[in-house]
Amino acid sequence: MMHIKMKTKGFRLIIPVPYLLLKIAVAILSSAFISRQINKWIDASAENDKKHFTFPLLEKETLIPLIKDLKNYKGLTLVDIKAQDGTELSIKL
C-alpha cells in the first residue's frame, strides 16, 4: 500500500492508496478513449500556442508488472518534499 502524507500549518492529510486502486487507474489511463480525450483537451487549450504536445499512449502490459514489483520495496520513500512555508509532502510504499 502506498501512503501519501501532506502536512501544512493547520492541516494534515494521510491518504492510503492500495495497489489495486493503482492497477485500476493504470487500466483507465491506458485506454485509447481516455488518451484521445486527453489529447483533445490539450489541443483545445493550446490553440493559440505554437507548441504542440501529444499525450503518449500508456501501455498496460508494461505498467502492471511495475506496480506488482513495487510490493517488494515496502518502506521506500518515493517523494519527500519540505517547502519553506512549512508544507511537507511524502509518498512512501
N, C-alpha and C positions, 0 to 999 in steps of 0.2 A: 504494500500500500504506500502510495506517495502522500507526503504531508506537506501542505503549503501553509506557511505561517506568515502573517502580516501583522506588524505592530506599529502603531502611530502613537501620538501623545495621549489621546484619550480613547483609543480603540484597539482591540486585539482580536484577530480573526485567525482561526485554525480550521483548514479545510482538508479532511482526509479524502483522498481520491483512490478508489480501488482500481486494480489493474483491469478488471472487467469493464469499467467505465472508459478507460483509455482505449481498450480494444474496440468498443462501440464507437468512440469518437474517430478512430482511425478508419473504421468501416464507412462512416458517414462522409468524412472528408476525402476519402479516396474514390468516391463515386464520381462518375463522369458528369452527372447532372449538377452536382454541387460545384465541380470545377468550372463548368460552363457559366453558372450563375455568378461565381466569384469574378471570373474574367469579364462578364458583362458589367458588373458593378464597378470594377476597376476602370474599364473603358468609359463608362458614363461619368465617372468622377474626374477623369483626366482628359476630357475632350479638348480643352484649350491648351493643354501642355503638349510640348513636342516629344516628351518622354513617353515611351511605351513599355509597359510591364505586363507580362503574362504569368499568371499563377501556374506553376507546373503541376501536372497530374501526379498525385502521390500513388505509389504502388503498395497495395495492401499486403502483398506477398513478401515485401521487404520489411515493412514496419511491424507486422505482427510478431515475427521471431525476435525482433529487437525488444519489444515490450515483454515477451516471455523471458528474455535474458536479463532484464532489469531485476527480476526477483532474486537473482544470485548476488546482488550488491546491496543488501539491506544496510541502512545506516549511512550510505553515501550521500554527501551533500552536493547537490547539483548547482544550486544558486544560494549565495549568501551576500546580501547587499545591505549596507548601512549608509543612509544618507546623512547629510549634515544637520538636517532638521529633526533627526531622531527617528525617522521612519526606517523600519527594518523589514526585509523580506527574505525568507529562506525556503528552499524547496529541498526536501530530503526523501530518499527512498526508504 
